[in-house]
Structures are given as C-alpha cells and as structure tokens.
Amino acid sequence: MYLGIDFGTCFSSIAGLGDGNKALPNTHIFEKHVKGIPSLFMYSKEKDKNLFGDDCLKGEAKLHSADIVRYMKKLIRRNADHPQVTSGGKTFDVFDIVKAYLHYLITTAQQKAVDSHEFRKPEIEGITVTTPNGIAGGHTTATDYNNWLRKTIMDIAGLPLKNISVLPEPLAAAIYYLYGEDVRKKYTEKQTVLVFDLGGGTLDVTIVEHDQSAAKQYNVKAETGDLTLGGNDWDTALANHILQQKGIREEDFSAEEKARFYEDVTRLKEELSEMDSFEIPLRCGGTYSSAVCTREEFDRVTVGLLNRAIEITKKAIRIYQTNNAYTKLDKIVLVGGASNMPQIKERMIAEFGHTVGTDHIIRHEPSKAIAKGAAIYTKHFSNRRTSTIFSAPKLKINEIATRTYGFNAIHPHDKRHMIYNMLYKGTSFDKQNKICVRSPFPFVALDPHADSITFTVYESEAMKGSSGNENENWMEYGANEVPNGMNVRVTIPEKYHDRADTYECFPEFSLDKNGILEISVYDIGGHQLACDRKKV
C-alpha cells in the first residue's frame, strides 16, 4: 500500500493506493468526514488518554473546548524550538503532539485498509507527505520542517528514509487532477492547469503544463504562495466582525467561552457557504445571547483577504507568462478546504472567466485531491522497483525551485552589504532530482583578524536576469528577502592568522526535490571544508 498524507492546519487527509490504479478516497478510510480529519489533539482527564481528530469533538471531550490543541501545523512551522501547550492540566511538546497525530493517521489508515479487504498487501511500501510553498519569513525553514517530517514518518512507519517523500501541496493536487483526467486521451493540444490551493493556514498557487507528446509527463512552470494567508484568516475576520457588532472584547470571555465562540464562528463560515444568513449561540461572562451574520456581510469584511489571494494568483500567471512562450491557461482548479467558500469561485470567475472560460474554473475534491495526488506520487516514485507497479508509462514530474536562495556579502566593487543569489526560483531539477550551484568566484573574510567566515542565508522571490551577467546575482536589501534561519560558519586555518582576508572560500548550494537545502563550502583546491550549521 502506498500512502499520501495531506497534513493540514485545520483538517488532514490520507489516501492510499494498492496494486490497482484506483486512489483510495479519504472518505473510505475516514468515512465520517467529507472535509477530512480534524487536526486536533486533547488530553482527556476523564479517560486519562490522548484524543485525536473527531474524538476531540464528541462525548465528554466536547465539554472542554479550551483543552483542544488546534493549528498544530502552524505552531511548529512558526517555532522550531519545540513550543509547549497545555491540555487537560498537562503540558505537551507540540512536536510530540504532531508526531502522535501523524501516528494516529497512519495506523488508522492501515486498519481501515485491512478492514476494507481491497488491498492484497496492506503493508506500507512508501509515504508522501505534502507541504506548502512560500517564503519562510519567521517560519521554520523548509529544510528543517521537511527533514523533521520525513524522519518522523520514518520512525512511525518503520520505512527507509528513501521511501518517504515530500511534495508541494498544489503539485499533489495537480497530479491527481491531470492523472485522473487522463488528459493524454482527452485532448490533442498541450494542457496547462493553474492549481489554487487555499488551506486553513496557507495559500499556494502552481501552474503545471502537460505536453501531449510526452505521455505522463507534467512540467511545473510557476509556483508562488503565502504562508500567512489561509482560511483561518477568514475565521478571524468574521469573529472580529461579530465581536464589534456585539460590543464584546475577547478578554470578556472565559477560556472555555472563547474556545466555544471560535468553534461556532468556524461553523458560521461553513454554513454561509450554503445559506444566505446564519445564527450562532453566543455566551460571554455567563450570559447567553446569539449573533446573526449574512453572506453579504461576510464577503464584505473579508474582501481584503480575497484581494490578497487574487493578487498571488495573478503573480503566478505573470511569472508563467514571462518565462514561457506558451501562456494559455486551460483550467483553474480550486482545492483546499477554504476553497469551498462561494466567494472564491465567484471571484475567480469574475477575474479569469473571460480568458479561461467559466466552465473551466472548477472545484476538484477540495479536501481530498492533495492526499490522493500524494498517494499517486508515492506509488510512481517508490524506491521499491517492480514491473508490476503500473503497466502504463510512468508518471514524470519536472519540478522547479519554489524560492531563491542567497547569502549576505559585501559587493566587491561598491562595498555595499547585499545578497548574493546562488540558486534561483524557477530553476529546473536535474536528472538526479537536485539543483546544485557552486559560486564561480571566492568569498573572503572582511576582517584580516577574523577566525571564521559566516554565510547567513536569505530567501526571496527574485528571478534571474536574462542577460546572464554575474552582476545580476547581487540583490539590494529591501526586496522582500527574509533570513531563512540557516547560518553556515567556516573556520579559517591558523596559518591565515592576521590575513584572513586572503583565505578564499567557494560556497555551494544544493536543493533536492524534498525541499531540503544543503550548503557546502570548498577551498581553492576544491576540498570540502567542515561547516557549522546553526540557527540565525
């Protein structure tokens, strides 16, 4: 069995593939959840046990909303130093909670697969877990986060690390859509699909092109995202609107009342996807009342968020059009739980319907597509080599780097502090599934008395210039770059004491398809130097 995991901020999904070609739907594994499995944890005092997912929302647990740990993904992405949370009077490390939650997903999926009798071999052969795109900006680096996810799943499943992959969420959705549609049989021309993935905590946009002459080969043409924009922000805007409307402050709530209020706000948002207005109960300071909101009000107070999402979509299209001769979009596919809000599709049609076609802007299994695409990817790219995996031509994904990486340095001519870019967003991976770039010229210490040289890494969305001029790699500060948390230090040999500014180092950046960045440094003879990698 090959698994795909979409570990989400609010809901998660898991899908599996066996020996056939049919993806095992999330609803088959977790039958009660159309939206997915709630990404929730709590410790139950009554049962003296840890609860996960739906168990946190029923029975006695439902009476203790303040003990529910939410947004686990957001907590670990924004804090690499193992934040602590309290539930049921006990303190937990959030990383331990996430590991336990992933264990719950995987073991439950295994049991459901066995119970279904649809798998000849329910043993797990490989797993792919999906992650967002986007720039770090105060978040855990993609390298650290992806590394931790892979090793955690390796421990849970007992698989070799090579059998565990990391895949961008919108790319997984694109794989599911394109592979499931079998565009090679349906169309005679090249097909280009934009995937708009609005989850609970993040937004990602990816453009994937399928060339009919290349069988099951899909080429990623543009990717961008925002790690700070997601469905939670719509919840927050709606909650603030209701509080303002009722003249209530957050501090007026007890902890339990506040937790219950935000639960009801989320339900209100969901109900407004189907109804023109909805009423929720409201308890504050022991006093009961209610709050009513219309869809029109909801759309008005969240229009700024929607504008941000549309601008990110337009940015992906601009990148695609700048770098490609063939720039026609054939489909816009909406995935991620927050894409169920009617305002998303309505605005997409208003912005892009005249060029793409109204009928070609579609929701495609918003809560399941990512996990299913990840399962398909796992099966095709499993390290278990066998001729029985697929009789059809194998899937081939040509990916690109989703961000630009560089480091701080002094420009050799005007002596300004700038960023020297090494590896550019949009660069294609090679046949070994890596991008490896070594500096063509050396870097030295500024202070002749220094005992080390430090490379502080930055991420940005800078695009490489078309002229190929080496000067274009230098970028001024203030261009939306962010330190990504990596700091690489090289010790200068003692023989260069008091002349450290003559010791030459050649940095090399290497990125693999799991989104893991490695930095090596070489001396003038091509020998790799020992490096200390620390958090900034």
N, C-alpha and C positions, 0 to 999 in steps of 0.2 A: 504494500500500500504506500502511496506517495501523498504526502500531506502539504497543504498550503495554509498558512496562518496569516490572517489579517488582524494584527493586534492593534485595536483602536482605542481612542481616548474615551469614548462613551460605550461603544459596543465592539465586540470582536467576532470574527467568523473563522470557521475552519472547514476546509473541504478536502476530499480525498479522491484519489484515482486508484483503481486496481489494474487488472490486466487488460480491461477493455478501454475504450476511448471516452466513456461517459464520465463526466465530473459528478462526484457525489455531492448533491446540494447540501448547503448548510442546514436547511430545514429537515433533511433526512437524519442528520447527526443530532441536531438540537431542535426537535420537532416543534417546540412551542414558540420559537422566535423567528418571526419574519425579518425583524431588524438585526438579528444577531444575538450574541450572548452578552449581557450587560458586563462591562468591565468594572466589576465591583468586588470588594472584599470587606468582610467584617468578622470580628471575633464575637461569638455568641457566649455570653456568660451562662445563660440557661443550659445550653448544650455543651459548654466547655469545649468548643471546637471552632475551627476556622470555616467560614462560609464564603462561597464564591457565586458570582453570577446571579441568577434568578433566586437562589436561596436567600439572598440578602433582601429580597423584596416581598417575602411572604411569611405567613405564620407570625411567631413572636418577633422575628427579626424586623418585620415591618414597623413595629412599635418603637424602634430605636434608630431612626434615620440619622441621628447625629453620629452614630458609630460606624456608618458606612464610609469606607475609603473610596473616593471617586478620583477620576482623572489620574490614575497611576502612571500612565504613559507620559503625561505632561510633567509630572513630578520628577521622574527620573531623567527626562530629556533636559529639564531646566536646572538640574542639580546633580552633578556627578559625585558628590560627596556623601552619598547614602543618607538622604533625609529620613527623619523619624516621624512616624504618625502614631496616634493613639486610637484604639478601638476597643470597646468593652472594658476599659480600665487598664489595658495592656499596651505596651509600646512596641512598635514593629519597625524594622528597616524596610523602606519602600522597595528596595531591590529584592529583598527576600519575599515580599508580598507578590511582586510581579513574577518571580520565579515560580512561586506556588500556584499562581493563577495560570501561567502557561502549562504547568504540570497538569492542572485540572482540565484545561482544554484538550491536551494531547491524550491523556488517559481516558477521558470521557469519549473522545472521538474513536479511540481504539475499541472501547467496549461497545459503542453503538455499531461500529463496523462489523464486529463479531456477531452481534445480535441480528444484524440485517441479513446475514448469510449471503451477501452479494459479493464478498471478497474471497477468492480462493486462498489468498495469502494475506491475512490481516496484519502480519508483521510490518513494521515501518521500514521502508527502504531509503527514504530521503524526505527532507522537510525544507520548505522555503518559507521564510517569514518576510513580510513586507514592511517597508519603512517610508517615511515621507521624503520628498526632495526639500530644497530650500537651504538658505544660508544659516549658519549656526547662531550668530547674534546673541550670545549669552546662554545658548543651549549647550548640552553635552555635544562634543564633536561627533560627526557621523562615524568617524573611525572608532571612537570609544564605544558609542552606542551600538553599532553594528557588530563589533567584536564581542561585546558583552552578550548580545542577543544570541549570536551563533554558539558561543561557548556554553551559555545557559541551556539552550535547547539540546546541545550535545550531551550535557550531563543528564538532562531529563530523559532523553530518548535512548541514550547509550549508543549513539551512532558516531562514526568517524566525522571529524570536522569537515572533511571534503564532501560529505553527503548533506551538508546544511548550507543553504544559500540565502542571500539577502537580495531582495528585488524591490525597486521603487514601486510604490502602490499604484500610481496611474499606469505604469507599464504593465503591471499584472492585469489590470482591468482591460487594457488594450489587447493583450494576448488572448484573454478569454473571449472578447468580442470578435476579434478578427479570426481566431481559430474556430470559434463556434459557428460564425457566419460562413466559414469556408469560402472567403472572398475569391479564391482562385477559380472556383467553379461558377460563381455567380456573376463575375464581372470580367470584362475583356480589357479594361484600362486600369492603370495604376490607381490604387485607393489610398487616400490619406485621411486619417481619423484623429481628431482632437479629443483627448480624454480630459474632462473637467471633473476632478475628484475633490469634493468638499466633505471632509470628515468632521468629527467632533472638535478637533483641535487644530487642524491644518488644511491648507488648500494647495493642491498640486495640479499643474496643467502640463500635459505631454502630448506631442504630436508624433504620430507613428505612421510611416508610409509602407505600403505593401506593393511590391513590384510583381505583377502577374507572371513575369518570365522567370521568377526566382523561387517558384514553389512556395514552401512555408518559410519564407524569409521576410522578416519585418525590420525596418530601419527606423531607429529613433532619430527624429530630425530637430526637435526642440523640446526643452524642458525648463520649467521655472516653477516657483512655488513660494508660499509664505507660511512659515512655521507659527505665525502668531494670529492667523485668521482661520476660524472654524465655526462649526455650528454652536459651540459654547458661547461665542460672542453674540449670536442672535439671542440665546437664552438670557445673557447678561443685560442686553439692551431692553428686552421685554420685561425683565424683572425690575430694572430701574424705572421703566415707564409706569409700571403698576405701583411701585413704591411712591413715586412722585404724585401719581394720580390719587393715592390714598393718604398722602401726607405722613408716611411711615419712614423711619430710619432703620437701617439694618440693626443698629445696636438696641432697638426696641424689642427685637425678637430674643427669645431664649435660644440656646443652641439647637434644641430639638425643633422648635418652631421655625427657625431659619432653614434647617435642612429640609423640613417638610415643605416649606414655601418654595424652595428651588426645585424640588421634585415636581410640585404642582405647576410651576412655570414651564418646565420641560414638557409636561403633559399638555399644557395650554398651547405651546408652539406646535406640537404634533396634531392636536385637534383642529387647529386653524388651517392645517393642510387640507382638511376635508369640509370644514364648516366656515360660515361667514363670521360667526362670533361664538365665544365660549366663555363659561363662567367657572371659576375655581374657588374653592373654600380658602379662607384667609384667617389664620389665628395669630394674634400678636398680643403679647402680655397677658395671655389668658382670656382675651376677648375674641369672640368669633364674629366673622363677617364674610364677605365674598368680594371678588373682583371680576369684572367683565372686560373683555378686550375683543375688538373686531379685527378681521384680517386686514382691513384698510389701515387701522391704527398700527398694527404690527408691521406692515410693509413700510409705513411712513417712518417709524422710529428706527428701522434697520436699513434704510436706503443707503446710508453711508457705507455700511459693510458690503452691501451688494455692489456699490460702485467700485470698491477696492477689488472685489472678486472679478469684476468685468475688466478692470484695468490690467490685472495679472493675465487674464485670458488674451487680451489684445497684445500684451507684451510678448507672449509666446508666439502669437501669429506674426508679429513684427520680426522676431528672431528667425522664424521659419522662412519668411519671405525674403529676408536679407541674405540668407545663406543658401537658398535653393532656387534653381531655375523653375522647377515645377511647384507652383504655390497654390494650387486649388485644394480647398478643403472639401471632402465628400461627406463627412459625417462629424457631428459633435455628439459625443457620448457622455452622459451625466451619470456619475457614480458617487459613492459615499452617502452615508445616511442623511446628511443635511441637504443633499440634492433633491430630497422628496418635498422640500418646501416649494409650493407653486411659484413663488416669486423668482426662483432660479430659472426654471424653464421659460417662464413668461419673458423674463429679461433677455435671456439668450436668443429667443425668437425675435424679439424686438431689435437686438443688436446685429444678429448674424443671419436671420432667416432669409433676408433678401439675397444673400450670396450663397448660402449653403442649401437653403430650402427648408421650409418649416417642418416637413415630414422627416428630414434628415437630422433633426435635433431631438435626441431620444434619451429617455432614462433606460438604463440597461441593468436590471437587477442591482440597484444601488448598494444594497447591503451584502451582496454575495459575490459580485463579479471579481473583486480583488482576490479573495480567498481561492476562488475557482481558477483564476489565471495563475496564481502561485502554485496550485497543485499541478496544473498542466506543465508549467515550467519545471517543477521538480521532476516530473516523470521523464521529460525530454533530456534534462541535463543531469540526471542522476549519474553518479560515478559507477553504478552497477552496470557494466557493459553487457548487454544481451541483445540478441537479434529478435527477441520476442516482444520488446517494448512497444514498437509501433511498426506496422508494415508500410505505412505511408512515409513519405520523405520527412526527415526530422525537422523540427522547428529550429529556425536560426534567428537569433535576435542580435542585431548590430546596435549596440548601445553607445551612448556618448557621455562624457563627463558632465555632471549637472552643475558644477561650480568651478570657479577659477581659484587656483592656489598660488600664493606667492609669499615673500617674507620681507621684513623691513631691512633696509640697507641705505647707504649713502650713495647718491648718484656720483659717478666718477668725475663728471665734468663740472657741474654747478654745486656739488657738495650738499645738496638738499636731502633731507630724510624723505625717502619714497619707498614704495613697494615694488619689488622686482618680481614680476609674474613668471612662474615656471611652467604651470600646467593650466591650460585654458578650458573653460566651459565650452562644450560643443565638440571637443576633440574625440575622435572615434577610438575605441579599444582595438588592440591588435589581435592577432590570431591566438595569442596566449591569454586573452582576456585581461590585458593590462595596458596601461598608458605609463610609459617611463621616459622621463626627460631629465637630462643632466645639463647643468649650466655650461655654456661654451667658453666662459671665462671665469677666472678665480675671484674669490672674495677674501678679504684680509681683515684683521683687527684694526680698529681706528687708533687705538692706544698702543704705542710700541711696548708698554709695560704690562699689557693685559696677559692673563694666563689662560684665557679661553675666548672662543668666538661663539656667539649665540644667534641662532636663526629663529625669530618669532614669526609664526605662520599666520597669514591672513587669508580669508576667503572673500570673494566678491563675485559679481556677475559681469566682470569686464570681458569683452570679446577681443580676440586677437586682431590686430590690424591687417589689412590686405596686402601691404607692401612687403612684408617680411623683414622690415628694418628692425634690428635688435633694439633700437631706442624705444620702439613701441611697447616693449615689455615693462618699461618703467611707468608706474602709475602714482599720481599725486594722492596724498591723503585727502579724505573728504569726498570720495567717490563711492560711498556706501559700502566700503570694505569693513570687515569685522575680524577681530582676532579670533581664531577658531579654537584656541585653547592649547595648541601644541607649541612647545618651546624646546628646541634641539640645541644642545651645547656640546662643543668640541673642545677638548683640552689641547692647548698649544705645547709642543715639546719643549723641554727645558733648554735645549740648545738654542732656542729662539728667544731666550731671556733678553729683555730690553730691545728686542727688534721683532716684536710680534706682528708688526705691520708689514713684514716681509714673508710671513708664513701664508701660503696660498691654499685655499680650500675650494673644492668644487661640489656644491650641493646637488643632489639628485632626488627628484620627487617621483614616486611610483604609486599609482592608484589601481586597485583591482575592481572587478565587477561587483564585489560585495560592498563597495563604497569605503574601503579601508585604505587610508593613505599611509605610506611609509616614506621616511626621509633618511637618506644615506648621505654621507659626506666622504669625499675622496681627496687624497693629497695629489700633488702634481705628478706623481709616478703612477697614479691610478689605483693606489692601495686604499681600501675602505678603512675609515677611521672609526674608533669607538665613539659612540654618541650617548649622551644622557638625554632622555626624553622626559620632560616634566610638564606639568600643567602651568599655564601662564598665571 
